[in-house]
């Protein structure tokens, strides 16, 4: 599995398409209504949006994340765990849940990439 993290609008998806040869049919785009991830797709993009939905449903994102992914999976996550700690308890739980999820995914990933100002950094 490959994990790509970075802030909002840093070019994570464009980088993944170019670097790993993804096309639109490979990509599952999460949004605020996403309840289940399509682990059959090669790329799961913006899992933090799915994680917010899980937190709102009272679930821990790490516990709800699929145990098995494709061997060539690419997971893209916007890093929301840094910066100001939200006052709202749900937003704080979301931030903390995303931090735990990203850390666990980074540990099991074969490669980890971070995009900062559009510049890819190979972390692992």
C-alpha positions as CSV (number, residue, x, y, z in Angstrom):
1,X,0.0,0.0,0.0
2,X,1.1,3.5,-0.7
3,X,0.0,6.4,1.5
4,X,0.0,10.0,0.3
5,X,-0.6,12.7,2.9
6,X,-0.5,16.5,2.8
7,X,-2.5,19.6,3.4
8,X,-5.5,20.8,1.4
9,X,-4.9,21.7,-2.3
10,X,-1.3,20.5,-2.4
11,X,-1.7,18.3,-5.5
12,X,-2.0,14.9,-3.8
13,X,-4.4,13.4,-6.4
14,X,-2.6,14.8,-9.4
15,X,0.7,13.4,-8.0
16,X,-0.9,10.0,-7.4
17,X,-2.3,9.9,-11.0
18,X,1.1,10.8,-12.5
19,X,3.4,8.8,-10.3
20,X,1.3,5.6,-10.0
21,X,-0.5,5.6,-13.4
22,X,-4.0,6.0,-12.0
23,X,-7.0,6.9,-14.1
24,X,-10.5,8.0,-13.1
25,X,-11.9,4.5,-13.0
26,X,-9.2,3.5,-10.4
27,X,-10.2,6.3,-7.9
28,X,-12.8,6.2,-5.2
29,X,-13.5,9.7,-4.1
30,X,-14.8,10.1,-0.5
31,X,-17.1,12.8,0.5
32,X,-19.0,13.8,3.6
33,X,-21.7,11.2,2.8
34,X,-19.4,8.3,2.3
35,X,-20.3,5.5,4.7
36,X,-18.3,2.7,3.3
37,X,-15.0,2.6,1.4
38,X,-14.8,0.7,-1.9
39,X,-11.6,-1.3,-1.2
40,X,-11.9,-2.9,-4.6
41,X,-10.7,0.4,-6.2
42,X,-7.0,0.9,-6.5
43,X,-7.1,4.4,-5.0
44,X,-9.1,5.7,-2.0
45,X,-8.9,9.4,-2.1
46,X,-9.6,11.9,0.7
47,X,-10.3,9.4,3.4
48,X,-10.5,12.2,6.0
49,X,-14.0,13.0,4.6
50,X,-15.1,9.4,5.1
51,X,-13.5,9.6,8.6
52,X,-15.7,12.6,9.5
53,X,-18.7,10.6,8.6
54,X,-17.6,7.7,10.8
55,X,-16.9,10.0,13.7
56,X,-20.4,11.5,13.3
57,X,-21.8,8.0,13.4
58,X,-20.0,7.3,16.7
59,X,-17.3,5.1,15.2
60,X,-13.5,5.3,15.5
61,X,-12.1,5.7,11.9
62,X,-9.2,3.3,12.5
63,X,-11.5,0.6,13.7
64,X,-13.8,1.1,10.7
65,X,-11.1,1.2,8.1
66,X,-10.9,-2.0,5.9
67,X,-8.4,-4.5,7.2
68,X,-7.5,-5.6,3.7
69,X,-6.7,-3.5,0.7
70,X,-5.5,-4.3,-2.7
71,X,-1.8,-5.0,-2.8
72,X,-1.3,-2.0,-5.2
73,X,-3.6,0.3,-3.2
74,X,-3.0,4.1,-3.0
75,X,-4.6,5.9,-0.1
76,X,-4.7,9.7,-0.1
77,X,-5.4,11.7,3.0
78,X,-5.5,15.4,3.8
79,X,-3.5,15.9,7.0
80,X,-5.9,17.6,9.4
81,X,-4.1,16.5,12.6
82,X,-1.8,19.5,12.7
83,X,-2.6,23.0,13.7
84,X,-5.3,24.5,15.9
85,X,-7.2,22.1,18.1
86,X,-10.9,22.5,17.5
87,X,-13.2,23.5,20.3
88,X,-16.1,21.5,19.0
89,X,-15.9,17.9,20.4
90,X,-16.9,16.2,17.1
91,X,-14.3,18.1,15.1
92,X,-11.7,17.4,17.8
93,X,-12.6,13.7,17.7
94,X,-12.3,13.8,13.9
95,X,-8.9,15.4,14.1
96,X,-7.6,12.9,16.6
97,X,-9.2,9.9,14.7
98,X,-7.5,11.0,11.5
99,X,-4.2,11.3,13.3
100,X,-4.4,7.8,14.6
101,X,-5.6,6.5,11.2
102,X,-2.8,8.1,9.3
103,X,-0.2,6.9,11.7
104,X,-1.5,3.3,11.5
105,X,-1.6,3.5,7.7
106,X,1.9,4.9,7.5
107,X,3.1,2.1,9.7
108,X,1.7,-0.6,7.4
109,X,2.4,1.2,4.1
110,X,5.2,0.1,1.8
111,X,5.7,3.8,0.8
112,X,4.6,7.1,2.3
113,X,4.7,10.3,0.4
114,X,4.0,13.8,1.7
115,X,3.2,16.8,-0.5
116,X,4.0,20.2,0.8
117,X,3.6,23.2,-1.5
118,X,3.1,20.7,-4.4
119,X,6.6,19.2,-3.7
120,X,6.5,15.4,-3.1
121,X,8.7,14.2,-0.3
122,X,9.3,10.4,0.0
123,X,9.1,9.7,3.7
124,X,9.2,5.9,3.6
